[in-house]
Amino acid sequence: MIKLAEILTGLEAVISAMPGGIIIYAKHNKDIVGKLTVGWERDGVAMIQAADAKVQKEGIGTFLYEQLKEFLNGSGIEWIVGAVEGSGVVKIREKVFGKGNTHYFSRGGEISYEEAVQITDVDFGRVIAKTKIS
């Protein structure tokens, strides 16, 4: 199993174009350990279509979102949106894009960060997240 100390010194990003978006791969040594699939929407919006890390809580998700932020810098994309099914991603978005730059939605309305964590961690539900790229 990969440990955090190895991840922090050994991750490499590979970005591949796909029709209508990109896939960001996190590679450790020569193995793909995570990926983030992002599709382009209209009006300056990108949608997170899929996120996957082989091991959780080892920094891979944060790395992928940091790479996305860097890639989107100056691209004209103003927002990223997508369904969130775990509080890890809620926390990663707050960490990478800044506290308060993500709006969470559930049950037909906007909810707080704390409610998003509750729904995704305790209730095992999902929320929609809309993050401002700053």
C-alpha positions, 0 to 999 in steps of 0.5 A: 500500500502507498503511504502519504510520505511516498505520495507527497514525493512521488506523484506525477500528473498526466493530463489527457484530452478526451472528447468534451473534456480532460482526464487528469491521472495521478501516477506513482512510479508508473502506476495510475493511482487516481484519476479525475474526469472533467467535462466541459459544460456551457458558460464557463462551467466544468463538470466533475464526471468521475473521481477515483483514487486507489487508496483513500486519505493519502493525498491523491484526491487533493493532488488531483484537484490541485492539478485541476485548479492549475490547469483551469487557471486562465482557461475561462472556466469559472465554476466546477460542479458535480455530485459529491458522495463523501465528506473527503471531497467536500473537505478537499474542495474547501482546502484547494479552492478556499473556504466559502468558494463552494456552494452545496445543494441538497433537497432542492436548496442550498445547504451549509458546509456542515450540512454537506459533511453531515449528509455525505458522512453520516447519512451516506447521501450525496450533495451537489457542489458548485465551486468558484474558481478563484 
